[in-house]
């Protein structure tokens, strides 16, 4: 008798508006915090602060330093 190696995945699928492509689409849960848009393939991070919002994940290129402008006063 041969033994099978099985791996089970359970992905969460939610409906939402992707801020990258501005479409109402299905978002597939990669982890509990990160989702991927099925329309454009953009990676989103879920933020919960009174309402659930999905924001694009931005990673700076290697060898660069993130820079944020100061707010005008």
C-alpha positions as CSV (number, residue, x, y, z in Angstrom):
1,X,0.0,0.0,0.0
2,X,1.4,3.4,-0.9
3,X,1.1,6.4,1.3
4,X,-0.1,9.7,-0.2
5,X,1.3,13.0,0.9
6,X,-1.6,15.5,0.9
7,X,-1.6,19.2,1.5
8,X,-4.8,21.1,2.2
9,X,-5.2,24.8,1.6
10,X,-8.1,26.8,2.9
11,X,-8.3,30.3,1.2
12,X,-10.7,33.0,2.3
13,X,-12.4,34.8,-0.6
14,X,-14.1,38.1,0.0
15,X,-15.8,40.7,-2.2
16,X,-14.4,44.2,-2.1
17,X,-13.3,47.2,-4.1
18,X,-9.6,47.1,-5.1
19,X,-8.0,50.5,-4.7
20,X,-5.4,49.6,-7.4
21,X,-7.8,48.9,-10.3
22,X,-11.0,50.6,-8.8
23,X,-13.1,47.5,-9.6
24,X,-15.5,45.6,-7.3
25,X,-14.0,42.1,-7.4
26,X,-13.2,39.0,-5.4
27,X,-10.1,39.2,-3.1
28,X,-8.3,36.0,-2.2
29,X,-6.8,35.7,1.2
30,X,-3.1,34.9,1.1
31,X,-2.7,35.3,4.9
32,X,-5.1,36.7,7.5
33,X,-3.8,40.2,6.7
34,X,-2.9,40.1,3.0
35,X,-5.2,39.7,0.0
36,X,-4.8,39.5,-3.8
37,X,-7.1,41.1,-6.3
38,X,-8.4,38.6,-8.9
39,X,-8.8,41.3,-11.5
40,X,-5.4,43.1,-11.5
41,X,-3.3,40.8,-9.3
42,X,-2.5,43.6,-6.9
43,X,-1.5,42.7,-3.3
44,X,-3.5,44.4,-0.6
45,X,-3.2,44.7,3.1
46,X,-6.4,44.6,5.2
47,X,-6.8,47.4,7.8
48,X,-9.6,47.2,10.4
49,X,-10.4,50.5,12.1
50,X,-14.1,50.8,12.4
51,X,-14.5,49.6,8.8
52,X,-12.5,47.1,6.8
53,X,-10.4,48.7,4.1
54,X,-7.9,47.3,1.7
55,X,-4.7,49.3,0.9
56,X,-2.1,48.5,-1.7
57,X,1.1,47.0,-0.5
58,X,4.1,49.1,-1.6
59,X,7.6,47.6,-1.3
60,X,10.6,49.9,-2.1
61,X,13.2,48.5,-4.5
62,X,16.3,46.9,-3.0
63,X,19.1,49.4,-2.2
64,X,16.7,52.4,-1.8
65,X,15.5,54.2,1.2
66,X,11.9,55.1,1.7
67,X,11.3,58.9,1.6
68,X,8.2,60.6,2.9
69,X,7.6,64.3,2.2
70,X,6.7,66.5,5.1
71,X,3.2,68.0,5.3
72,X,3.0,71.7,4.4
73,X,2.2,73.7,7.5
